[in-house]
Structure formats: C-alpha cells, structure tokens
Amino acid sequence: MNPKSIEFFGLVKNLEIIGEAAYMLSQEFVSRHPATSWNDIVRMRHLLVHGYYHISPEIVKEIAETDIDNGCVLSQDSRLGPRSDFGDDISSRGIEDGPGNHR
C-alpha cells in the first residue's frame, strides 16, 4: 500500500471514529451545543462506513483540512449529498440521556 493510500484510509477511519462518537452523545449534550452540525457528523460516518464506493479522496482530504482543522467538524453543506442519504436525525431518536444509552 502506498503512503497516499495509508493517509486516505487513516483520514477515513478518523472521520468514522468522530462520527461514531457523535452518534453516542446524549441528547442533553447535543442540545447544549447547537452550533455543531451533529447530524452531518453522524451522516458522514454512515456514508464512510456504508457508502464507501461513493467516497471521494479529495473531499475527505478537504473535510479533514478545513472542517476539522477549523474546529467546526463537518459543517452543513452539499458535500455530504442529500439529507435523506446515509443517516437519520439524531435529535428525533427519543433516547434518554445518560451513560450507556446507545442510539
């Protein structure tokens, strides 16, 4: 595997981890931090894990360099595709807040 491939797959894996962590957050925490695009973070994770054949290395690199480096992880924009693709709205799951409550 060449170094560019290793870098790409490392970026993808880190974005997946960020998305999974966002998915596990309590509704209380999400509600207290409305400026963060939690749904887009989770949708990106779903896209990377389930729609890997749609992944563009250029877009993954751009997201890593702009959104994460600027502290606004995965801002809402059209790069993630239509809102109906790869994900749900985490604000409507009806899960109780608290440790160990998985969505």
Buried (B, 14 or more C-beta within 10 A) or exposed (E): EEEEEEBBEEBBEBBBEBBBEBBBBBBEEBEEEEEBBBBBBBBBBBBBBEEEEEBEBEEBEEBBEEBBEEEEBBBEEEBBBEEEEBBBEBEEEEEEEEEEEEE
